[in-house]
Amino acid sequence: MYNSIYKKVSRSCFLLMVVLLFCGYEAVYAQEPVAANTGTSGFSGVVVDLYGKPVSGVEVSVKSSVGKATSDETGTFTINAGTGTTLILTHPAYLVKEIKISKDMPKDKVLKIGMEEKKLKNPENLDIPYGKTVSKQSYLGAASTIYTDEITPTLSANILGALAGRLPGLYVSQTRGYRNTFTDPSVITNNFIGALADDSKVGYNDNTQYSFIMRGANSPVVIVDGFQSELFNLDMESVESVSIQKDALSSMFLGGRSSRGVLYVTTKKPVGDGFKISFTGRYGVQEPIKTLKPLPSYQWAYLLNEALVNDGKKGLYLASDIESFRNGSNPTAYPNVNWNDQILKSSSNIQSYNLNATGGNKTAQYFVSLGYFGEDGLLREDSKNSYNTNLSYERYMVTSKINVNVLNNLKMSATIIGRIEEGNQPGAGLSSIMNDVYSLPGGVYPIYNPNGSYGGNNNYQNNLMTKTISSGYIKDMMRDGYGNIVIDHDMSWLAEGLSATAVGNVSSQSRSALFRNKQEPVYQYIPYSDGSGGDYERFGSIATQKNDFVGVSNFQHFFGQVALNYKKKINTVHSIEGNVSADIKQVLDNYQLPEVPANINGEFKYNYGDKYFAQAAISQSYLNRYAPGKRWGTFYAFGLGWDISKETFMESVEWVNKLKLRGVFGETGNSIGRSNYYTWRQQYDTDINAVASASYPQGSSYTSWYSDPALGLIETNNSLANPNLTWERAYKLNLGLDASLFNNKLQITGDFYSDKYFDLLMTRGKSIELIGLNYPSENIGKVRYQGVDLSVTYQNNIGDFNYYVTGNWSITQSKILFMDEQNVPYDYMRRTGNSVGTRYGLISEGFFQTREEVANSPVISGYKIVPGDLKYKDMNGDGEINEYDQTVIGGNKPLSFFGLNLGFEYKGFELSALFQGAYNREIYFPDAGWEYATGFIAWGNTYSQAYEHTLRRWTPETAETALFPRLSTSPNYNVAPSGMSNSFWLKSGNYIRLKNLNVAYTFPDSFSRNYLGGVKVKIFVSGQNLWTKSAFGLVDPEVIDFRSYPALRGFNTGINIKF
């Protein structure tokens, strides 16, 4: 049924767009006559932008005078001013303009005055859901917005790559250098349009390269063009703006998901002022920022011997072996392979191309965008292969919009977004290859034997080069479509200011994969004792190529809403607005039962003279995941605002253009995830695999059941059910200030927030599992987040030299108010009262230096401790180190992050730079696989690689300067003794990065007219991640897992052509 609905709606929207695109609609704009001067003592003018469109809201004043006027919707103003006086025109979104009235100005016409838009835009309206906008003057929430010119300098497949450091309150961190790839179809989950980001934790996800958290607590709900869409891989050139809306009022329309806030993406809109085409092409290269440097084989062998001797074992290599590694006289028996250099290229390519067109007239307007994005990986390839074995990602995307004035009182807008994605990787899998690149020693086998066969031996039966270039390939494919329609009906015929809105959204996605895996054997060259040659011994088997096609997932999402709106202005100063709406959606996929959330919303706004503001909203939300009687939740928010600059006592304070105070308080909600369907009913599993489940029928033992399969099938309980499970909630308070000073040159926005989350789902720590079942999650947790978001922007011009600087800074601190934790004997072990994410472990007090120190110190039982091992603090003084000595070791400081964007424009030249960073940030390296880089982890008879920093290990000779513990083939004691963390490996993650640098030149209009037929051309060069300064310099401060695909530095050049 729903597939049929989707197909019909999609087909209808597409056909309607095609008809309107090719029916010959063209905007015909004749130059309107310039109005004659009225002949009064007032001076009249019309303010327009660079495209000749009228600009409203421009404040016009006479220099050294108190007279003021404001341009209306047609851009017209009238002010008392005589010849010789100077007019000053100011607007938050435009550069200040000064015009001197001379006697040569025509007396019979209204003067047209052009104003230039600021580089950092500040439009008067803010986009809100379902195709609506709201005036920033009356907006009471906490929002931050960036626009096209700040987004497009970043060449990235993922829009989050352009947001780091630009939006206060949103912390974006790159966690891997390449999109997620997969090798096992059984773990691929669907990241579908409309899903909560937190619901996709395993396998493929539209966003797998970045983490993004708003105000420390949650990842915001992503809205694209008014509808929840969770789309991150978007064409940058089709995006008009990105906004985060952080308060309770702004997110109240989400109802049961309103606690999370909103990341609002608006794609470019149709413009009905004639047919226009824009093309942008980019091509660039990328290179790894920083990788660990492996030691040559002779040093690896020497240090491995040292580690083995430290463990009381015999060294593996003789001195003659180490010398053979060093001199390279026999590279087959004593290889020296730098796998990083052999497997990874020094650079890879990245490119994007976009063509968009817009046009129309007063009846209909359209916008169409076609985009391509391609990115290659760093893996080496073999030209003999007829197929691609490198990493690659390609995306084809189309965005189409149309606005139609169907009748005088009926408007319709429709949007269609289509996307095709294809990814490729070697058949052995990127994860396996990258793990080997950084953990495989270079001295254990050669890449090739003398006869050209792949090297290997009994311990290494899968040559890393074969995994990279001779293991076939895996291709993952995704197709999705997204369509929405908004219909507005003006019902003023029934009551002035009354209107009705109906909106609908349909989304569909499917994922599939091709597996073309194979495997090559390896050979060990065994020379004859007389030196006359040798034989080859084969290890491993030939695995013929698989040819599997896997249909992984399908998804459909349907949304509908109807709303009744009312807007009226009374006596020119009182303005009231209100609306009521009801919406419902259904989420279907092939992994879960249908999810059906619904909302009934109401909103009221009051505005007195654009000076005093009040707003309230309420949402009644429904979700079928809860038990009957618990499925409805009520949430609300209200706000007040006061623009002090509108008061009469502020008229004489000319340097203050705006000073607005605002506050919002609300109770918001958050629902359980999609997979938690029947948590309110007791569930059972039929299990026939006792070995895997370790479960057995009542009245028998595990041994008797396992030895007697005749006992048959069994029923195994899961966690206990919780019929009282309900919504998580939050009290959210936001207090804000907006200020524009010195003719709007300086703009300041500051927000303080205090959010108390309660009824959070947690499992009681004090419960004892006497019946062998897990206790259920309950709504018992309480957490508070507090912080400050600050943004300061200064823009000005000196003649043709326009410059700007904008900085943002955020700080957030959390506190666990209640979590029903286990009873602990010491206060220093308690979680309650500390920050969310606080890390607990042992406090390291340096290295043991002598055996006497070891003998006289408390240690962990079960380990043989020697000099060079870490020494841990005995917190309770009982003479031994155990779980009762764990305390706070990190993660309890307020996280702070910032961005600084500065630039200038001069006669077509422009330069911009973005610096971004964070402090009070910490990195715990064992979480990133650092145990493999700090010792020689043993897997049977094999050992891991050694790196340059390994030379800084503890030895009796380097005891005073050592940075790392002694070497060992089993470094567990120094990394995670008895599974406990320790403070030694907790390092500062503070950093500052030159995130983006962009240089561009736009050819002047005169050149375009004379030589290019009026075509506007802009050329540019851009770079990403060009410079980084971090507190811990061994690895990139964001992509810290040294076994992961590295973070990349990018350089690209491009051209923009507008017709």
N, C-alpha and C positions, 0 to 999 in steps of 0.2 A: 504493500500500500504506500509506504513512505517513499520507496524507490520511484514509484509511479508519480507521486506528487513532486518529488525533486526533479524528475525528468521534465515534467510538464512546465513547472515554474521556470526552470533553467532555459528550456526551449523558447518559452514565451518572451522572457527578458532578452534573450539573445536576438530573436527575430525583430523585436521592437527596436533594439539599438541599431541593428543593421539598416532597417527601414529609415530611421531618422538620420543616420549618417549619410545615406546616399540619396535622400529625397531633394537635395539641393538647397538645404537651409544655409543661408549665409547672412552674416551680420552686415548690414549696410549702415554705416555711420557717416552721415554728412556732417560737416562742421557746422554746429549750430551758430546762429548769428550771435555776436557779442552784444549783450544788452547795453543800451545807452545809459549814460549817467543821468541820474534824476535831476541834476541841476541844483540839488540841495547843498548845504554846507558840508555834508558828509562825504567821505571818500569811500568808493565801493570797489571791490575786487573779487575775483574768483580764484580760489586756491586749487591747483591741480597737481597730480604727481607726474612722473616722467613720461607716463603713457597718456597724459591728458585727461585722466579720470579725476572727478572732483574729490576733494578731501574735506570731510566734515570734522568738526571738533577742534579746528585749529584756533588757538588763542592769539588774537591780534592786539597788540598794544602799541602806543606811541612812546617812543623813547623819552625818558625824563618826564613822563606824564602818567596820570592815574587812569586814564580812559582805556577801556578794554572792549573787545567784541569777539564773537565766536562764529566761525563759518558754519553754515547750515548743511543739510544733506546735499545741496547742489554746489557746495564749496563757496557760496557767496557770503560776503560780510560787508558791513557798512560801519565806518568809524569816523568820528570827528577828527580830522587831520588836515593841515594846510600844507602848502608848498614849502619845501625845505625841511619838513619833519621826517623822521625815520620811523618806519614801521618795523616791529619785531614780531615775527611769526614763530610760534612754538607749538609742538605737538609731540607726545611721547614717542611716536614711531618715526619722526622725521627730524632731520638736522635743522637747527635754528637758522632762520632766514631773516636777513635785514634788507629792507627796501627803502631807499630814499626817494621821497616824492619830489619830482622836479617839475619845472614849468613846461618842459617839453612833452610831458605825458599827454596823450589825447584826452580831450575833455568830453567827447561824445561817446566813449566806449568804456566798458568795465575792464579794468586791467586784469590780465591773467598772470598769476604768480605761480611759478613752478617750485615744488619742494622735493628734495631728495631724501629718499628713505634711508634710515640708519642701517648700517651693516648688520647690527644685531637687532632684529625686528622686535617690535612690541605692539602688535595689533590691538585694537580696542576690544575685540571679542575673543572668547575662548570656546573651543569646540567641546561639546558635551554629547552624550549618547543620542542615537537615533536621529542623526542629521541636524541637531539643534546647536545653537550657539547661545552664549550668555555674555552680557557686557562685563568686562573686567571691573568696571566702576562699581557694579552692584555685587560682584562675586565676593563671597565671604570666606571661601575655603583657602587652603594652602596648595598652590599650584606653581609649577615651574615648567617653562616651555622653551624648546629650541626649534629652529626653523631650517628650511632647506639648505641655506648657505652654510650652516654649521654642521649639517649632516653629511652632505655629499663629499667633502674633502676626504673622508675615510672610505677606502676601497675594501669592502668586507662583504661576505655573503650574509652576515647576520647583523641586523640593525643594532643589536646591543653593542657591537664593536664601535659604534659611533657615539655612544652615550656616556662612556666612562669619563668622569670628570666634568660633565657639562650640566648635570641636573642635581641641585642640592637635595639631599635626602635619599637619593638612589645610589647605592654602592654596587658598581659593576666590576667584576673581577674575572679575568680570563683564566680558566682552569686547565685548558689543553690547547695545543697549537693547531689542532685539526678537528673537524667534526667527528662525531662518534661513528665507529664502524663496527660491524658485527660479523661473527663467523658461524653462529649457531642459530638456525631459524626458530628453535624452540624457546629462545629467550627474547625474541623481538616483540616488543609491545608497541602499540599504536599511539603515536603522539598526534591526536586528531585535533582538528579545529574545534574549539569550544571546550577543550579539557583544561582543568586546572593544571598549572605547571607542576604543582606538588604531587600530582597523581601519577606522573610518569617518571619512575625512578629507575627502571631497568630497560636495557636495550636502547633502541633508536628513539631519538627525541629531536624535534625541530630545532631546539636549542640544546646543544651538548657541549659547547665551548665556553660558556660563560655562566657564572652564578650572578644573580642580581637580587638584592635585598633592599626593601624600602623601610627606612627608619629602624633598621636592626631586626625587625620581627618577621616579616613575611615577604615572599615574592609577590608583587602586585598582580592583579588580574589584567590581562592584556586585552585592550579593546581596539579593534581596527575599524575605522569608519563607523563607529557607533555600536558595533556588535562584538561580543566576546569571541575572540578568534585565535588567540595564542599563536599568531604567526610572527616568526622572528626572521626567517629567511626571506626578506623582502628586497625589491629593487629600490636602492637608495634614491634614484632619480625620480621615482614615482611618489616619494614621501614628501608631504608639505610641512608637517610638524610632528613633534613628539612631545607629549606633556605627561607629567606625573601629577596626580591629584590625590593628596595625602590625608585629607580630613574626613570626618564622618559624613558630612553633608554631601560631598562630592561622590562618595561611593554608596550612598544609601539606596540608589536604584538597583544595586546588586543584591540587596536584601540579605539572604543567608550567606553571602560571601563578602559582605561589606567591610569586614575587618581588615581585609588585605589591601585596600587602596587600589588605584587604577594607574596603569601605564597606557596612555591614550595615543594611538597612532592615527594620524589623518593623512590620507593620500591626497594627491592634488585634485582640485575641483575643476569642473568645466568653467570656462570663461567665455562669455558670449560677446566678444568684441572683435570678431573677425577670425579668419582661419589662421592658425599659427602652428608651426612645426618646430620642434627642438630635438637635436641629436647630440648625444654625449657618448664618446668612446674613450676607454681607458685601457692601458696596457702596462703591466708592471712585473717586477721580479720580487721574490721574497727570499730571505736567508735566515738561518737560525740565529737567534740573539745570543744565546749562551748555552754551551753544553760542557759537561765534565770532560776533562782531558785524560784519556787512558794512558797508563804507563807502558813503555815498551816491554817486550816479553822478558828480557833479561832482568829488569827490575821487578816485574811481577813474580818471576820464579824465585828470586832472592827473598822477597817479602813473604811469599807463600811458605817457603822453608822456615822463615822466622815465626810465622803464625803457628805452624805445626809444632815447632820446638817449644813455643810458649804453651802449647796444649799438652806437652809431655810426649809428643810423638816424634818420629824420625822425619827429617827433611826429605822431600820428594826428589830434589834435583841435586846432582853433584856440581862441584865447582866448574868442571869441564863442560857440563850441560849449560850452565849459565853463561860461560864464555862463548859457546856456540850460538846461543840466542843473541848475544851481543854483537858478534862479528858477522853474523849472517852468512856463514860459509856453507850451511846446509839448510836452506829455507824450507825444504820438504819435511825434514825431521825436526827442525827447530824454527818454526815459522815465527814471524813477527808481523801480525796482521792488525792494522788499525781498523776495526770493524766500522767505526763511525765514518771514516773516510771512504771505505770501500762500499758501504751500503747506502749512505746518504750523499746526495749531490750537494754542491755548495749553494745552489739556488733553485728556485722553481718559478713557474710563470703564473700570473693571475691577470684576468681581463674581464671587462664588462662593457656592454653596449646597450644603449637605450634610445628608443625613438618614441616620442610622444607628440600627439596632435590634439589641439583643442579649438573650439569654435562654436558658432551658433548665432542666434539672435535673441530677441526678447521672448520668443515663444519656446525655443529649445536650445539647449547648450550641451555639448558633449566633450568628453576627454577620453583618449585612448593612449595607452602606454604599452609598448612592447619591449621586453628586456631579456638580455642574455647575460649569464655570469658563468665563468669557467675558472677553475683553480686546479693546478697540478700539484702533485706531492714531490717530496724530496728523494723518493726511492729510485735507485738505479734501474735501468731497463736493459733488455737484450734486443738488439735490432733484428735478430733472427725470428723473434716471436711475431706472429701475425695478429696478435691481440695485445691489449694494454694490460700490463701488470703493475703499473705505477698507481699510486693514489690519484684519484681525480674526482672532481665534483662539477657537475654541470646543472644549470637551472635555466629553464625557459619560463617566462612569466608574462601574462597579459593582464592588464587592468583596464576596464572599460566603465565609464560612467556617463549617465545622461540625466539631465534635468529637463522637465517638460511642464510648461504651463498649459495644462489640458483645457481648463476653462478659467474664467476670471477668478473663480474662487476654489479652484482645484489644481494642486501641483503634485507632480510625481517625480521621484528620483530613483534611479536604479543603479546598482553597482554589480559588476561581475569580475571576479578575480580567478584566473586559472593558472595552475603551476605544474610544471613537470620537473622532477628532480631525478638525476641519475648519479650514483656514486660507484666507484670502482676501487678495488684493493687487491693485493696478491692473494692467491688461494690459501696460503698459510695463515693469513690474517695479520693486519697491522699490529695488533697488540702483541702477538707472539714475536714478530720480527723486531719491534722496538725493544722489547724486554731482552732479547738476545743481543741486540746492538750494544746495549750498555752493561750487560752482565756477563757476556761471553768473553773469556780471556783470548788474547791474540796469539797465544803460544801453544794452543792445544791441537790445531790441525791447520794445514794450508788451505787456501781457497781452491786451488787447482793442483793436481799432481803433475809430474813431468809429462805424462801422456795426455793431459788435458781433462782427465776425469775429476770429479769433485772429491775433495779431500774429506777425510773423516776417520773414525775408528770405532771401537766397540762402545766407548763411553759417549761418543758424539756421532749419532747415526743420522743426523739431519743437518746437512751443511747450510749455514745461514744464507749463503749466496743462492743456493737452490730454492730456499724458502722465498727469496725475494724475486727471482727472475724465472724460476722453473717450476712453480707450484700451481700454475694456472691462475685463475682470477675469480673474484666474487663481485657480482654487480647487484646493487640494491636500487630499486626503482619506486618512485612515489608519484602518484597522480592525484591532484585534488582540485576541487572547484568550490567556489564560494560566491553566493549571490544574495543580494538583499534588495528590498524595495521599500520605499517610504512614500506614503500618500498623505498629503495635508489638505484638509478641506476647511476653507474659511466659512464659518457659519454665522457671520455677522448679520445675515438676513433674519436670523432667529434672535440673536442677542449680540450687541456690539462687543467685540473682543473675544467671542466664542469661536473655537475651532476644534476640529477632531483630527486625530492622527492614527494611522494604521501602519504597522511595520511588519515585515516578514523577512526571515533569513533561512537559507538552506545551505548546508555545507556537506560535502562528501569527500572522502579520501580513501584511497586504496594503496596498499604497499605489497610489493612482491620482491623476490630475489632469485638470482641465477647463481648456482654454485658449479663452477668448472674447475674443481680441485684436482691436483695430481701430486705425486711425490717421486723424486729421483733417489736412487741409492747412492751411497758414498763408498769410497775405496781408500784403504790405507796402503801406502807403498812400503814394502818390507824388503830392504836391500839384502843381497847375498853377502855372506861374510867375506868372500874373496874380492868384493868390490866390482864384480863383473856385470852387475845389473840387479834386478830385483823382481819380485812378484807383487801383485795387487790383491788384497783381500777385501771382498765386498761385505758391507754391512747395510742393513736396512733392505727393504723390498721396494719393488717398483709398484706404485699405486696408480692404476690407470685413471684417466680423467673421469670425474663424475659429471653428469649432465642433468643436474636436478633443477627443476623450477619449483619455487615455493611461493604459494599465495599466502601472504603473511597475515594481513589484516584489512578489514573494511570498516568504514565508519560513516554514519549519517547523523546529522544534527539539524533539528527543525526548531524554529523559534517564531513566535508570533506575539504581537502586542497591539492593544487598542488603547487610546488615550483621549481624554477630553480636556481641553486647555481653555483657560480664560485669562485675558489680559486687558486691563483698562487703566486709563489715566484720568484722574479727577482733579479739576481745578488747576491743571498744569503742574502741580507739585506732588500730588499723591498718585502713586503708581502701585497697582496690585496685580499679582499674577498667581495663578493656581492651576494645578492639573491633578487628575486622578488617572491611573493606568492599571492595566492588568496584563500580565504576560505569562506565557507558559512555553516550555521547551522540552524536547525529548532527545536524549542522547542514546544512540544505538551503536553497538559494535559487536564484533564476533568473539569478545572475551567476557563481557559482563551482561547482566540483566539490564533492561532499560532504566535509565535514570531520568526522573521527571521532576525538575524543580519548577516552581511557579512563584509569582510575586503579585501582590496588590499594593500599589504605591500611591501615596498622596503627597503633594508639596504645595506650600504657600509662601509667597514672597511679598514683602512690602518695602516700598522705596519712597522716602519723603525728600523731594527736591535733590536727588542724587547726593544727599548728605547723611541721612539716617537710613539704616537698612535693617530689616529683620527677615528671617527665613526659617521655616520649619519643614521637616519631612518625616514621613512614617512609612514603614514597609512591613507588610504581613507576608511572611515567606513560608513556602511549603516544600517538603522534600520527601519522596517516597522511600528513602533509605532508613527512616526512623520507624519506630513501632507505632501502630495506631494509637492516637491520642497524644503523640509526641512530635507529630510531623509539621506542626505550625509553630512559627516563632515570630515575635513582634520586635521590631527594631525602630529606632527613632533618632533624630538629630535636630538641633536648632542652632541658629547663629545670629549674632548682632554685629553691626558695623557702623562706624562713624568717620566720615571724611571731615577732619578738623579744618582742612584748608578751605572748605566752603563757608566757614563761619565768617561773619562780618569782621570780627576782631583780627582775622588773619589777612584782610585785604591789604594792609600796609606792609606785610612781610612778603616782599616781592620775590625773594629768593626761594620761597617755598611754593612749588606748584601743586604738590599733592602731599597730604599727610593723613593717612587712613589707618584707623585701628579696627581690628576685626577679631571675632572669637567664635569658635564652634565647639559644641559639646554634643556627644551622642552615644548611644548604645548600639554597637554593631554586632554582626554575627559571622560565624564561620561554620561550614558544614563538614561532615565527615567525607572521606574520599569515596570515589566511585566503587572501589572494590569491597567496601564494607557494607554489604547489602543486608544480610540477615543477622547482624550482630546482636539483635534483640531476641533472637530465638536460639535455643540450644542446637548445635550442629553436630553431625556425626559423619565419619568417613568410613567407607567400606575398604578395608586394607587387607591384602593377601601377602604383603611382603613384610614379614616379621623382622627380617634382618635390617631393613631400612627404617622401620617404624619403632622397633623394640617394644611392640605392644602385643597383647595376647588376651584371650577371653578370660572373663572373671572365673575364678574357681580353678584355674590352671596356672602353671608356671611358664615362664618364657621358654625354659629348656624343654618341658614336656610338649608345649605347643609346636615349637620349632621341629622337634623330632617326630611329630605325628601330624602331618598335614591333613589327616582325615578330620581333624577338628573343624576344618572348613573356614569359611569367611568369618570375619570379626567386625565388630563396630567399635571404632575408636573415637573418643570424644576430642574435640578441640578445646579452645578456651571456654570458660563459663560464659553464658549469655548475660547481657545486661539490658533488660527491658526498659530501663529508665534512661538510656542513652539519649542525649539531646544536644542542642546547639552549643558550640563554644561561643563566648561573648566577650565584648570588650567595652569599657568606658573610655572614650577617646576625647581628649581635650586639646584644642589648638588655639593659641593666642598669637596673632600676627600683626605686623606693621608694614605698610607700603608707603614709601616716600619718594617723591621726585623733586629734585632741588636744582637751582641755578638754571632756569629755563629748560628743565627736563634733561639736562646733561648728565646729572648724577641720579641714579635710581638705586634704591635700597629696599630690599625685602628681607624681613626676618620673621622666623616662626619659632615658638617654643611649644613643645608637645609633651603630654603626659598621658600615656595609654596604659590602662590596667586591663589585662586579659584575665578572664576568670572562666570557670566551668571548662577548663582545658582538659582534654582527654589524657589521663595518666593511669598507670597501674600502681596500686598501693604497695609501697615498699615494706610496710610492716606486716603484710599478710604472709602466712605460712602455708605452703601448698601441701596440706596433709592428704588430699585426695588425689594427687598426681595430675592435676589439671592446672593450666595457667589461669590466673584470676583475670577478670575482664578489665577493659579500660573503663574508667569512670570520669565523670565531669567534676574533678576535684582540684585541678591545678590552678594556681594563681601566679601571674608574672606581671611585672611593670617595666615598661620602656619609657625613658625620658630622654629628651635631647633638644638640640637647637639646629636649625637650618638657616643659613645666612647667604645672601647673594648681593653683591655690589657691582654696579656697572657704571662706567663713565664713558660717554661718547661726545666727541666734539669735532670741530673742523677749523682749520686755519686756511682760509681760501679754498684751494682745491685739495688740500691735504686733510683727509678725514682719518681719524684714529679712534681707537676704542680699547678698553681693557675691562674685563669682567672676571670676577673671582667668586667662587662659591666655597663654602665650608660647612661641614656637618659634623656633629658629634652625637653619639648615642650611647646610653648606658642602660643596662637591664638589671633586674633584681628578681630572684625567685622568692615569692611571698609565701607560697605553700606548695609542697609536693609529696607529703606523707611519706617521707623517706624512712629507711630502716633506722632502728635505734643504733646509735654509735656511741662508743664509750668516751670519746673525746670531742670537744666542741670544734677543734680544728678540722675534723673530718666531715662536718655538716655541709650539705649543699644549700639548704634553705638560708636565704639572706645573701647569697653570692650571685654573681651574674650568670645568666644563661650561657652555656658553653664554657664555663670555667673548667679548666683541666686540673685533675687531681693526680698526684703521684708522689714519688720519693724526691726529696731534695738532695741534689748532688753537692758534695763538698770537696770536689777535686779528685785527684788520683791517689791511691795508695802508693807510697814511695818505697817502703821497706817491708820485709816480712814481719819485723817486730811490730810495725804499725798495724798490719793485718791481724796479728795475733792479739793485739790489745784493743781491737775495735769491734763493735757489734757488726755482724754480717748476716747474710741470708743463708739459712740452712739449705743444704743440698747442692751448693756450689763450691768449687775449689777456687778460692780467691788468692790472687798473687799480686805483687806490685805491678802497677799499670792499669789495674781495674779501678772502676769508679768507687768512690766512698760515699755512702748514703747516711743521711742524718737520722739518728734515733730520736724520733719526736717525743716518745713517751718515756724514754730512759729505762726501758726494761732489759736492755742488754742484747737485743736482737732486732733485726730488720724484718718487718713483715707488713701485712696489709694495714695494721694499726698505726703505721708511720706515714701513711699517705695523707697529704694535705694539699692545699691550693698551691699550684706551681705556675699558673698562668691563666690567661683568658678572662681576667676579672677587671681589666682596665677599659675605660670607655673608648670605643673605636671612633677614630676621627678620619675623615677623608675630605679631599679638596680638589679643586680644579682652577686653573688660571688660563684664561684665553685672552690673547692680545693680538692686535693687528692694525694695519693701516691701508689706505687706498690713496693713490695719487695719479691722476690723469691716466687711468686705465691699469696701472700697476697695483697689485694688492699682495699683501703678505699677512698670514695668520699663523699663530703658534698656540698649541694647547699643551699645558703641563698638567699632569694629574698624579695623585699619589695618596698615600695613607700612612697614618702612624698609630701607635698603640696596637699595632697588628702583630700577631705572633704566628710562627711556623713551627710545627712539631714534625721533625723530619722522619721519624719512623712511620708516620702516616703516609709518607710519600716513597716508601721503599728504600729508605736510606740505610737500612741494615745491610743491603747488598753493596753499598759503596763504602762501608766503614769496616769491613772485615772480609773474610774469605768464606762465604757461606758454602757449606758442603752439601751437595746432592749426591749421595753415594760416593763415587770416586771422582767427582767433578767439583770445581771450585769457581767462584765468581771472579770478576775482573778487579784490578786495582787502579786507582786514579791518583793524580798528582797530589791531592790533599792527603792521601794515605801516608806520604812521606813525613807528615807532621804528627805521626803517631808517637805514643809514649815508648821510650826505651830507657834503660839506665843512663845512657849518654845524653838523651834529650829531655830528661825529667823536668827540667826547669822551664822549657819552652814548648813542650808538647801541647797540641790542640785537641788530639783525639786519644782514646784509650789504646792500650796495647793491642796488637793484632791477634786475631784468633780465628779459627775455622768454625767456631761456635760462639759468636759474640752476644748471645742472648742476655747474659748477665749485665752487660754494659748497655744494652738497648732496652729490653723490657723484662727485667728479672721477675719471674713468677707472674708474668703478664702485666706487671705494673709499669706505668709510665715513669719517667724521671726528668728532672729539670735540666739535665745537661744538654738534652737534644732540643730544648725549647729555645728558639732563636728569634731575634727581632725580625719582623717582616716589614718594617718601615721602608718606604721607597718613594722616590719621585721620578717621573718619567716624562720625557718629551713625547707625548702621545701622538701628536700630529703636527706637521709643518707643511704649509701650502703656499706656493708662489704662483701667481697668475697674471696674465696680461690680456686685457680686452681691447681689441682694435677700435680706434675712435670712430664715431658715427660718420665723419667726413670721409674717412678711408673706406668704410663699408659702402657708402653711397657711391663713391667715385670708382671703386675698383671691384667691389663684391656684389654689386646689384642690390645693396641695402641689407645683405645678409650680415648678421652680427656674429662675430667670431671671438671666442675666448680660448686661450691655451693655458695650460697649467701643469705644474709638477708638484707632486705631493709625496710625503713620506710618513710612515707610521712606526712607532716604537724606535725612534732614532737614537735616543740616549736614555740611559737608566742609571740612577744612583740608588743603591740599596744598602741597607745596614749589614746584610749577610750576602756576600758577593759570589758565593760558589755557583749558585743557580739563579735563574730568573725568579724574581720575588713573587710572581703570580703562578706560573706553571712550574711548580716546585718538584713534581715527580720526575726524577731524572730518567726514568724508564719510559716516560710518555713522549709523544711527538712534541718536539720543542716549540716554544714560542717563536714567532717570526718577526723580523724587521722587514718592512716593505717599502719599495720605491715604485712610483708609477707616474706616467705622464698621460695627458689626454687633451681632448679638444671638445668644446661645446659650440654648436652651430645653431642659430635661431633664424628661422625664416619668417 
